[in-house]
C-alpha cells in the first residue's frame, strides 16, 4: 500500500468521511469534538515518505489585536508537547495543530499512523477552551495555560 492508500484506509477505519481536494494530495474532513468543530487536512507527500496532519478549529476569528495574546497562548501550549505543535499565521490569524510522520511505505500502517491523527485531535480539543477564554478576554494566556495544565491528562 502507498502512503495515500494507508491514509484513506485510516479515515475509513475511523468512519470519518474524508474527501480528496482537487489537484492536491490532501484528504480533508470536518470533525465534531467536545469543544468545537475541527477541519482536518492530511497532506500526503509519498515521494518524501511524509504525512502531515493539520487540524484547524472552525469559526475562530482572530483579529490583529488578539494575535499577540494568541501567539503567547500557543507558545505556552507548545512548550513540552511530546507530539505535534500549534502554528499561528500572523498575517491572517489562522491556527493549526500539526503532526508529522516520516516513514517508508513498506512499514506504514493505519496502526502506526493512527496516533499521529488522534493525539492531534485530543490535543487541540484540550486547548480550545483556554484559547476561547483568551480570545474573549476572560483570561490571560498564562492563566489559561495554568488552568489547563491542572486538568491535563496525557497531552504532554
C-alpha angles and dihedrals in degrees: 000000000000125000095266093049091052091050091049090050091050092053089047092050090050089046090232112147105232127177132197117247113236114260095002134086089237128124116199139184141157120243129194111220126178093264101040146310122301130202108215121204120185113194113199118201102177094170088058093038089236135133121189126192118201117189116192126184113233124234100017112147106197108183122202090256093055096047097087091054091044090049090052092047092050093045090052090046092050093054107102098003107149097205128024135353144234120249129197123196101216091198099058105010095243115157127203135175107213134197125177133198121193111193139134115253091244091069098032118113137154088253090059094042100043098079092053089061100035096046088052091052091047093047098049091044089053094052099041096086091053091046090052091050089052092048092050092048093242094122140017116245091252093051092046092052092046090053092049094047092055088057096038120136121186097322096113 
